């Protein structure tokens, strides 16, 4: 399972496809929720690139897989 860098909007779209939705938002911090999973804070700006290590950490909390991107 190899992660590659991805832009923040691409990761956010993938999380939406996995069934997460925005519970609330304040600034760039979006609280994403999904039934049966803990809430996840997505705090990245539009132009930011998210590296492989951070994507791996996000996957542990959200179930995101490299094929989802």
N, CA, C and O atoms as a CHARMM CRD file, in Angstrom:
* protein
*
  276
    1    1 UNK  N      0.85200  -1.16900   0.00000 PROA 1      0.00000
    2    1 UNK  CA     0.00000   0.00000   0.00000 PROA 1      0.00000
    3    1 UNK  C      0.89700   1.23100   0.00000 PROA 1      0.00000
    4    1 UNK  O      1.42300   1.61900   1.04300 PROA 1      0.00000
    5    2 UNK  N      1.07300   1.84300  -1.16100 PROA 2      0.00000
    6    2 UNK  CA     1.92700   3.01500  -1.31200 PROA 2      0.00000
    7    2 UNK  C      1.07600   4.27000  -1.40800 PROA 2      0.00000
    8    2 UNK  O      0.13300   4.34300  -2.19600 PROA 2      0.00000
    9    3 UNK  N      1.41800   5.23700  -0.60700 PROA 3      0.00000
   10    3 UNK  CA     0.75700   6.53100  -0.66000 PROA 3      0.00000
   11    3 UNK  C      1.58500   7.47800  -1.50500 PROA 3      0.00000
   12    3 UNK  O      2.81400   7.41500  -1.48600 PROA 3      0.00000
   13    4 UNK  N      0.92800   8.35100  -2.24200 PROA 4      0.00000
   14    4 UNK  CA     1.60300   9.41800  -2.96600 PROA 4      0.00000
   15    4 UNK  C      1.01300  10.74600  -2.49200 PROA 4      0.00000
   16    4 UNK  O     -0.03400  10.75600  -1.84400 PROA 4      0.00000
   17    5 UNK  N      1.65500  11.84400  -2.79900 PROA 5      0.00000
   18    5 UNK  CA     1.11700  13.13100  -2.37600 PROA 5      0.00000
   19    5 UNK  C     -0.17900  13.42000  -3.12400 PROA 5      0.00000
   20    5 UNK  O     -0.38700  12.95200  -4.24300 PROA 5      0.00000
   21    6 UNK  N     -1.03800  14.19600  -2.48700 PROA 6      0.00000
   22    6 UNK  CA    -2.31400  14.56500  -3.09600 PROA 6      0.00000
   23    6 UNK  C     -2.69300  15.95600  -2.62000 PROA 6      0.00000
   24    6 UNK  O     -2.34200  16.35600  -1.51100 PROA 6      0.00000
   25    7 UNK  N     -3.39800  16.67900  -3.44300 PROA 7      0.00000
   26    7 UNK  CA    -3.89900  17.99500  -3.06800 PROA 7      0.00000
   27    7 UNK  C     -5.06300  17.81800  -2.08900 PROA 7      0.00000
   28    7 UNK  O     -5.79300  16.82900  -2.14600 PROA 7      0.00000
   29    8 UNK  N     -5.21800  18.78100  -1.20200 PROA 8      0.00000
   30    8 UNK  CA    -6.25500  18.72000  -0.17500 PROA 8      0.00000
   31    8 UNK  C     -7.66500  18.55100  -0.75100 PROA 8      0.00000
   32    8 UNK  O     -8.42700  17.73900  -0.22400 PROA 8      0.00000
   33    9 UNK  N     -8.05000  19.28200  -1.81100 PROA 9      0.00000
   34    9 UNK  CA    -9.41200  19.08700  -2.34300 PROA 9      0.00000
   35    9 UNK  C     -9.66500  17.66700  -2.84800 PROA 9      0.00000
   36    9 UNK  O    -10.77900  17.15400  -2.73500 PROA 9      0.00000
   37   10 UNK  N     -8.63400  17.03400  -3.40300 PROA 10     0.00000
   38   10 UNK  CA    -8.77500  15.65600  -3.89200 PROA 10     0.00000
   39   10 UNK  C     -9.03700  14.70000  -2.72800 PROA 10     0.00000
   40   10 UNK  O     -9.87300  13.80200  -2.82900 PROA 10     0.00000
   41   11 UNK  N     -8.31900  14.89700  -1.62600 PROA 11     0.00000
   42   11 UNK  CA    -8.50600  14.04600  -0.44600 PROA 11     0.00000
   43   11 UNK  C     -9.90000  14.27100   0.13400 PROA 11     0.00000
   44   11 UNK  O    -10.58100  13.31600   0.50900 PROA 11     0.00000
   45   12 UNK  N    -10.32200  15.52900   0.20500 PROA 12     0.00000
   46   12 UNK  CA   -11.64400  15.84300   0.74600 PROA 12     0.00000
   47   12 UNK  C    -12.74500  15.20700  -0.10400 PROA 12     0.00000
   48   12 UNK  O    -13.70100  14.65800   0.44200 PROA 12     0.00000
   49   13 UNK  N    -12.62500  15.27200  -1.42900 PROA 13     0.00000
   50   13 UNK  CA   -13.61000  14.62400  -2.31700 PROA 13     0.00000
   51   13 UNK  C    -13.66200  13.12000  -2.07300 PROA 13     0.00000
   52   13 UNK  O    -14.73700  12.52000  -2.06900 PROA 13     0.00000
   53   14 UNK  N    -12.49900  12.52000  -1.87100 PROA 14     0.00000
   54   14 UNK  CA   -12.44900  11.07200  -1.61700 PROA 14     0.00000
   55   14 UNK  C    -13.14700  10.72500  -0.30800 PROA 14     0.00000
   56   14 UNK  O    -13.83400   9.70800  -0.22000 PROA 14     0.00000
   57   15 UNK  N    -12.97300  11.56400   0.70600 PROA 15     0.00000
   58   15 UNK  CA   -13.64200  11.32500   1.98500 PROA 15     0.00000
   59   15 UNK  C    -15.15700  11.46200   1.83800 PROA 15     0.00000
   60   15 UNK  O    -15.91200  10.71400   2.45900 PROA 15     0.00000
   61   16 UNK  N    -15.60500  12.41600   1.01500 PROA 16     0.00000
   62   16 UNK  CA   -17.04500  12.55000   0.75500 PROA 16     0.00000
   63   16 UNK  C    -17.58000  11.30100   0.05800 PROA 16     0.00000
   64   16 UNK  O    -18.67600  10.83800   0.37600 PROA 16     0.00000
   65   17 UNK  N    -16.81800  10.75400  -0.88800 PROA 17     0.00000
   66   17 UNK  CA   -17.24800   9.54300  -1.60300 PROA 17     0.00000
   67   17 UNK  C    -17.34800   8.34400  -0.66800 PROA 17     0.00000
   68   17 UNK  O    -18.13000   7.42500  -0.91000 PROA 17     0.00000
   69   18 UNK  N    -16.54800   8.35600   0.40600 PROA 18     0.00000
   70   18 UNK  CA   -16.58800   7.26400   1.38200 PROA 18     0.00000
   71   18 UNK  C    -17.73800   7.42200   2.38300 PROA 18     0.00000
   72   18 UNK  O    -17.89000   6.60400   3.29000 PROA 18     0.00000
   73   19 UNK  N    -18.54000   8.46800   2.21700 PROA 19     0.00000
   74   19 UNK  CA   -19.71400   8.62800   3.06700 PROA 19     0.00000
   75   19 UNK  C    -19.57400   9.64400   4.18200 PROA 19     0.00000
   76   19 UNK  O    -20.48200   9.77700   5.00200 PROA 19     0.00000
   77   20 UNK  N    -18.48600  10.35000   4.23800 PROA 20     0.00000
   78   20 UNK  CA   -18.32800  11.39000   5.25100 PROA 20     0.00000
   79   20 UNK  C    -18.98500  12.66900   4.76500 PROA 20     0.00000
   80   20 UNK  O    -19.06300  12.92100   3.56200 PROA 20     0.00000
   81   21 UNK  N    -19.45500  13.47300   5.70600 PROA 21     0.00000
   82   21 UNK  CA   -20.00500  14.77800   5.35800 PROA 21     0.00000
   83   21 UNK  C    -19.58900  15.78100   6.42100 PROA 21     0.00000
   84   21 UNK  O    -19.18300  15.40700   7.52200 PROA 21     0.00000
   85   22 UNK  N    -19.69600  17.06400   6.07700 PROA 22     0.00000
   86   22 UNK  CA   -19.26900  18.12500   6.98500 PROA 22     0.00000
   87   22 UNK  C    -20.32500  18.31300   8.06400 PROA 22     0.00000
   88   22 UNK  O    -21.47600  18.64200   7.77700 PROA 22     0.00000
   89   23 UNK  N    -19.92000  18.10100   9.29400 PROA 23     0.00000
   90   23 UNK  CA   -20.79600  18.29500  10.44800 PROA 23     0.00000
   91   23 UNK  C    -20.83600  19.77500  10.80900 PROA 23     0.00000
   92   23 UNK  O    -21.90200  20.33200  11.07400 PROA 23     0.00000
   93   24 UNK  N    -19.65700  20.40800  10.81800 PROA 24     0.00000
   94   24 UNK  CA   -19.54900  21.84500  11.05600 PROA 24     0.00000
   95   24 UNK  C    -18.19900  22.31500  10.54200 PROA 24     0.00000
   96   24 UNK  O    -17.30800  21.51500  10.25700 PROA 24     0.00000
   97   25 UNK  N    -18.06800  23.64100  10.42900 PROA 25     0.00000
   98   25 UNK  CA   -16.83200  24.21200   9.90400 PROA 25     0.00000
   99   25 UNK  C    -16.57100  25.55400  10.56000 PROA 25     0.00000
  100   25 UNK  O    -17.49100  26.33200  10.80900 PROA 25     0.00000
  101   26 UNK  N    -15.28900  25.81300  10.83900 PROA 26     0.00000
  102   26 UNK  CA   -14.86700  27.11600  11.33200 PROA 26     0.00000
  103   26 UNK  C    -13.53000  27.41800  10.67400 PROA 26     0.00000
  104   26 UNK  O    -12.51400  26.80700  11.00500 PROA 26     0.00000
  105   27 UNK  N    -13.53400  28.35800   9.74400 PROA 27     0.00000
  106   27 UNK  CA   -12.32200  28.65900   8.98800 PROA 27     0.00000
  107   27 UNK  C    -11.96900  27.49200   8.08600 PROA 27     0.00000
  108   27 UNK  O    -12.81700  26.98400   7.35200 PROA 27     0.00000
  109   28 UNK  N    -10.70700  27.06700   8.14500 PROA 28     0.00000
  110   28 UNK  CA   -10.27900  25.93800   7.30700 PROA 28     0.00000
  111   28 UNK  C    -10.46600  24.59900   8.00900 PROA 28     0.00000
  112   28 UNK  O    -10.17200  23.55300   7.42900 PROA 28     0.00000
  113   29 UNK  N    -10.94900  24.61600   9.24500 PROA 29     0.00000
  114   29 UNK  CA   -11.15500  23.37500   9.99800 PROA 29     0.00000
  115   29 UNK  C    -12.56200  22.84000   9.72800 PROA 29     0.00000
  116   29 UNK  O    -13.55900  23.46200  10.09400 PROA 29     0.00000
  117   30 UNK  N    -12.61900  21.68400   9.08500 PROA 30     0.00000
  118   30 UNK  CA   -13.89900  21.03100   8.80500 PROA 30     0.00000
  119   30 UNK  C    -13.98600  19.77000   9.65500 PROA 30     0.00000
  120   30 UNK  O    -13.07600  18.94200   9.63800 PROA 30     0.00000
  121   31 UNK  N    -15.06300  19.62700  10.38700 PROA 31     0.00000
  122   31 UNK  CA   -15.29900  18.42100  11.17200 PROA 31     0.00000
  123   31 UNK  C    -16.14300  17.49300  10.30200 PROA 31     0.00000
  124   31 UNK  O    -17.29500  17.79200   9.98800 PROA 31     0.00000
  125   32 UNK  N    -15.55000  16.36300   9.91700 PROA 32     0.00000
  126   32 UNK  CA   -16.24100  15.39300   9.06800 PROA 32     0.00000
  127   32 UNK  C    -16.76200  14.25900   9.93400 PROA 32     0.00000
  128   32 UNK  O    -16.08600  13.82000  10.86400 PROA 32     0.00000
  129   33 UNK  N    -17.94100  13.79400   9.63500 PROA 33     0.00000
  130   33 UNK  CA   -18.54300  12.73600  10.42800 PROA 33     0.00000
  131   33 UNK  C    -19.07300  11.63200   9.51900 PROA 33     0.00000
  132   33 UNK  O    -19.39000  11.85200   8.35000 PROA 33     0.00000
  133   34 UNK  N    -19.15700  10.44800  10.09500 PROA 34     0.00000
  134   34 UNK  CA   -19.73300   9.28200   9.41600 PROA 34     0.00000
  135   34 UNK  C    -20.22500   8.34700  10.50800 PROA 34     0.00000
  136   34 UNK  O    -19.54300   8.14200  11.51200 PROA 34     0.00000
  137   35 UNK  N    -21.38900   7.78900  10.31500 PROA 35     0.00000
  138   35 UNK  CA   -21.96500   6.89200  11.30500 PROA 35     0.00000
  139   35 UNK  C    -21.04300   5.69900  11.54400 PROA 35     0.00000
  140   35 UNK  O    -20.57600   5.06500  10.59700 PROA 35     0.00000
  141   36 UNK  N    -20.78700   5.40200  12.80100 PROA 36     0.00000
  142   36 UNK  CA   -19.94700   4.27000  13.15900 PROA 36     0.00000
  143   36 UNK  C    -18.46300   4.59000  13.22100 PROA 36     0.00000
  144   36 UNK  O    -17.66800   3.72200  13.58300 PROA 36     0.00000
  145   37 UNK  N    -18.06700   5.80900  12.87900 PROA 37     0.00000
  146   37 UNK  CA   -16.67200   6.23700  12.90800 PROA 37     0.00000
  147   37 UNK  C    -16.55900   7.48000  13.79200 PROA 37     0.00000
  148   37 UNK  O    -17.52300   8.23400  13.92200 PROA 37     0.00000
  149   38 UNK  N    -15.39500   7.69900  14.39700 PROA 38     0.00000
  150   38 UNK  CA   -15.21800   8.94400  15.15800 PROA 38     0.00000
  151   38 UNK  C    -15.14300  10.14200  14.20500 PROA 38     0.00000
  152   38 UNK  O    -14.76900   9.99600  13.04100 PROA 38     0.00000
  153   39 UNK  N    -15.49800  11.31800  14.70500 PROA 39     0.00000
  154   39 UNK  CA   -15.38100  12.53100  13.90100 PROA 39     0.00000
  155   39 UNK  C    -13.91900  12.76900  13.55100 PROA 39     0.00000
  156   39 UNK  O    -13.02100  12.39400  14.30500 PROA 39     0.00000
  157   40 UNK  N    -13.68900  13.39300  12.40500 PROA 40     0.00000
  158   40 UNK  CA   -12.33300  13.65400  11.92400 PROA 40     0.00000
  159   40 UNK  C    -12.22200  15.11900  11.54400 PROA 40     0.00000
  160   40 UNK  O    -13.06200  15.63800  10.80900 PROA 40     0.00000
  161   41 UNK  N    -11.18800  15.78800  12.04100 PROA 41     0.00000
  162   41 UNK  CA   -10.95400  17.19000  11.71900 PROA 41     0.00000
  163   41 UNK  C    -10.04700  17.28500  10.50400 PROA 41     0.00000
  164   41 UNK  O     -8.89900  16.84200  10.54100 PROA 41     0.00000
  165   42 UNK  N    -10.56200  17.86100   9.43600 PROA 42     0.00000
  166   42 UNK  CA    -9.79600  18.07200   8.20600 PROA 42     0.00000
  167   42 UNK  C     -9.41600  19.54300   8.18500 PROA 42     0.00000
  168   42 UNK  O    -10.27000  20.40300   7.96900 PROA 42     0.00000
  169   43 UNK  N     -8.13500  19.83800   8.40800 PROA 43     0.00000
  170   43 UNK  CA    -7.68300  21.22600   8.56700 PROA 43     0.00000
  171   43 UNK  C     -6.60800  21.57100   7.54400 PROA 43     0.00000
  172   43 UNK  O     -5.48700  21.92200   7.91100 PROA 43     0.00000
  173   44 UNK  N     -6.94500  21.47400   6.27900 PROA 44     0.00000
  174   44 UNK  CA    -5.99200  21.78100   5.22000 PROA 44     0.00000
  175   44 UNK  C     -6.58300  22.84900   4.31000 PROA 44     0.00000
  176   44 UNK  O     -7.79000  22.86900   4.06900 PROA 44     0.00000
  177   45 UNK  N     -5.72800  23.73600   3.80400 PROA 45     0.00000
  178   45 UNK  CA    -6.16000  24.76600   2.87300 PROA 45     0.00000
  179   45 UNK  C     -6.21600  24.19200   1.46300 PROA 45     0.00000
  180   45 UNK  O     -5.63400  23.14200   1.18900 PROA 45     0.00000
  181   46 UNK  N     -6.91100  24.87700   0.57900 PROA 46     0.00000
  182   46 UNK  CA    -7.18100  24.38700  -0.77500 PROA 46     0.00000
  183   46 UNK  C     -5.92900  24.01200  -1.56000 PROA 46     0.00000
  184   46 UNK  O     -5.92400  22.98400  -2.23900 PROA 46     0.00000
  185   47 UNK  N     -4.88000  24.80400  -1.48900 PROA 47     0.00000
  186   47 UNK  CA    -3.70400  24.57400  -2.33100 PROA 47     0.00000
  187   47 UNK  C     -2.65400  23.67800  -1.68300 PROA 47     0.00000
  188   47 UNK  O     -1.62400  23.40100  -2.29600 PROA 47     0.00000
  189   48 UNK  N     -2.89200  23.22500  -0.46900 PROA 48     0.00000
  190   48 UNK  CA    -1.90300  22.40800   0.23400 PROA 48     0.00000
  191   48 UNK  C     -1.79400  21.01500  -0.36700 PROA 48     0.00000
  192   48 UNK  O     -2.78500  20.41100  -0.77900 PROA 48     0.00000
  193   49 UNK  N     -0.56000  20.52600  -0.40300 PROA 49     0.00000
  194   49 UNK  CA    -0.31900  19.13400  -0.76900 PROA 49     0.00000
  195   49 UNK  C     -0.17200  18.34400   0.51800 PROA 49     0.00000
  196   49 UNK  O      0.48300  18.79100   1.45900 PROA 49     0.00000
  197   50 UNK  N     -0.77300  17.18800   0.55800 PROA 50     0.00000
  198   50 UNK  CA    -0.70400  16.32400   1.73000 PROA 50     0.00000
  199   50 UNK  C      0.23600  15.17900   1.38300 PROA 50     0.00000
  200   50 UNK  O      0.03800  14.47700   0.39200 PROA 50     0.00000
  201   51 UNK  N      1.24800  15.00200   2.19900 PROA 51     0.00000
  202   51 UNK  CA     2.27000  14.00100   1.93100 PROA 51     0.00000
  203   51 UNK  C      1.85500  12.59500   2.31600 PROA 51     0.00000
  204   51 UNK  O      0.81200  12.39600   2.93900 PROA 51     0.00000
  205   52 UNK  N      2.67700  11.61200   1.94400 PROA 52     0.00000
  206   52 UNK  CA     2.35600  10.20600   2.20000 PROA 52     0.00000
  207   52 UNK  C      2.18100   9.87000   3.68000 PROA 52     0.00000
  208   52 UNK  O      1.28700   9.10100   4.03300 PROA 52     0.00000
  209   53 UNK  N      3.01200  10.42800   4.53900 PROA 53     0.00000
  210   53 UNK  CA     2.88500  10.11700   5.97400 PROA 53     0.00000
  211   53 UNK  C      1.57100  10.62600   6.54900 PROA 53     0.00000
  212   53 UNK  O      0.90900   9.92300   7.31200 PROA 53     0.00000
  213   54 UNK  N      1.19400  11.84600   6.18600 PROA 54     0.00000
  214   54 UNK  CA    -0.06200  12.40000   6.68700 PROA 54     0.00000
  215   54 UNK  C     -1.24700  11.63100   6.11200 PROA 54     0.00000
  216   54 UNK  O     -2.23400  11.41400   6.81500 PROA 54     0.00000
  217   55 UNK  N     -1.17000  11.21900   4.86000 PROA 55     0.00000
  218   55 UNK  CA    -2.25400  10.42200   4.27400 PROA 55     0.00000
  219   55 UNK  C     -2.40500   9.08800   5.00100 PROA 55     0.00000
  220   55 UNK  O     -3.52200   8.60800   5.19200 PROA 55     0.00000
  221   56 UNK  N     -1.29100   8.49300   5.40300 PROA 56     0.00000
  222   56 UNK  CA    -1.35600   7.23700   6.16100 PROA 56     0.00000
  223   56 UNK  C     -2.02600   7.47000   7.51300 PROA 56     0.00000
  224   56 UNK  O     -2.80100   6.63200   7.97500 PROA 56     0.00000
  225   57 UNK  N     -1.73000   8.60200   8.14600 PROA 57     0.00000
  226   57 UNK  CA    -2.36700   8.91800   9.42900 PROA 57     0.00000
  227   57 UNK  C     -3.86000   9.16900   9.25200 PROA 57     0.00000
  228   57 UNK  O     -4.67200   8.74800  10.07700 PROA 57     0.00000
  229   58 UNK  N     -4.21700   9.85900   8.16800 PROA 58     0.00000
  230   58 UNK  CA    -5.63000  10.11500   7.87700 PROA 58     0.00000
  231   58 UNK  C     -6.36200   8.79700   7.64200 PROA 58     0.00000
  232   58 UNK  O     -7.50700   8.64000   8.06500 PROA 58     0.00000
  233   59 UNK  N     -5.70900   7.85500   6.97400 PROA 59     0.00000
  234   59 UNK  CA    -6.35900   6.57500   6.66200 PROA 59     0.00000
  235   59 UNK  C     -6.69900   5.78100   7.91600 PROA 59     0.00000
  236   59 UNK  O     -7.70300   5.06900   7.94300 PROA 59     0.00000
  237   60 UNK  N     -5.87500   5.89400   8.95300 PROA 60     0.00000
  238   60 UNK  CA    -6.15600   5.17100  10.19900 PROA 60     0.00000
  239   60 UNK  C     -7.43500   5.67500  10.85600 PROA 60     0.00000
  240   60 UNK  O     -8.14900   4.90800  11.50200 PROA 60     0.00000
  241   61 UNK  N     -7.72300   6.96300  10.69300 PROA 61     0.00000
  242   61 UNK  CA    -8.91100   7.55500  11.31400 PROA 61     0.00000
  243   61 UNK  C    -10.15800   7.46100  10.44000 PROA 61     0.00000
  244   61 UNK  O    -11.27900   7.49200  10.94700 PROA 61     0.00000
  245   62 UNK  N     -9.96200   7.34700   9.12200 PROA 62     0.00000
  246   62 UNK  CA   -11.10300   7.46500   8.21600 PROA 62     0.00000
  247   62 UNK  C    -11.36200   6.24500   7.34600 PROA 62     0.00000
  248   62 UNK  O    -12.44000   6.13100   6.76300 PROA 62     0.00000
  249   63 UNK  N    -10.40600   5.33300   7.24000 PROA 63     0.00000
  250   63 UNK  CA   -10.57700   4.18700   6.35900 PROA 63     0.00000
  251   63 UNK  C    -10.21400   4.47700   4.91200 PROA 63     0.00000
  252   63 UNK  O    -10.46900   3.65300   4.03400 PROA 63     0.00000
  253   64 UNK  N     -9.62400   5.63400   4.65100 PROA 64     0.00000
  254   64 UNK  CA    -9.19500   6.00600   3.30300 PROA 64     0.00000
  255   64 UNK  C     -8.08500   5.07400   2.83400 PROA 64     0.00000
  256   64 UNK  O     -7.18300   4.74400   3.60400 PROA 64     0.00000
  257   65 UNK  N     -8.14700   4.65000   1.58200 PROA 65     0.00000
  258   65 UNK  CA    -7.13100   3.77800   0.99100 PROA 65     0.00000
  259   65 UNK  C     -6.49600   4.48900  -0.20200 PROA 65     0.00000
  260   65 UNK  O     -7.11700   5.37400  -0.79100 PROA 65     0.00000
  261   66 UNK  N     -5.25500   4.11000  -0.57000 PROA 66     0.00000
  262   66 UNK  CA    -4.60400   4.76500  -1.71800 PROA 66     0.00000
  263   66 UNK  C     -5.42400   4.67900  -3.00800 PROA 66     0.00000
  264   66 UNK  O     -5.37900   5.59600  -3.82800 PROA 66     0.00000
  265   67 UNK  N     -6.16200   3.60400  -3.19300 PROA 67     0.00000
  266   67 UNK  CA    -6.97700   3.45100  -4.40600 PROA 67     0.00000
  267   67 UNK  C     -8.16300   4.41400  -4.43900 PROA 67     0.00000
  268   67 UNK  O     -8.73700   4.65100  -5.50200 PROA 67     0.00000
  269   68 UNK  N     -8.53500   4.97300  -3.27900 PROA 68     0.00000
  270   68 UNK  CA    -9.66400   5.90000  -3.21500 PROA 68     0.00000
  271   68 UNK  C     -9.32100   7.26800  -3.78400 PROA 68     0.00000
  272   68 UNK  O    -10.21100   8.04200  -4.13700 PROA 68     0.00000
  273   69 UNK  N     -8.01700   7.56700  -3.87400 PROA 69     0.00000
  274   69 UNK  CA    -7.60600   8.89500  -4.36800 PROA 69     0.00000
  275   69 UNK  C     -7.57100   8.93700  -5.87800 PROA 69     0.00000
  276   69 UNK  O     -7.24700   9.97300  -6.45900 PROA 69     0.00000
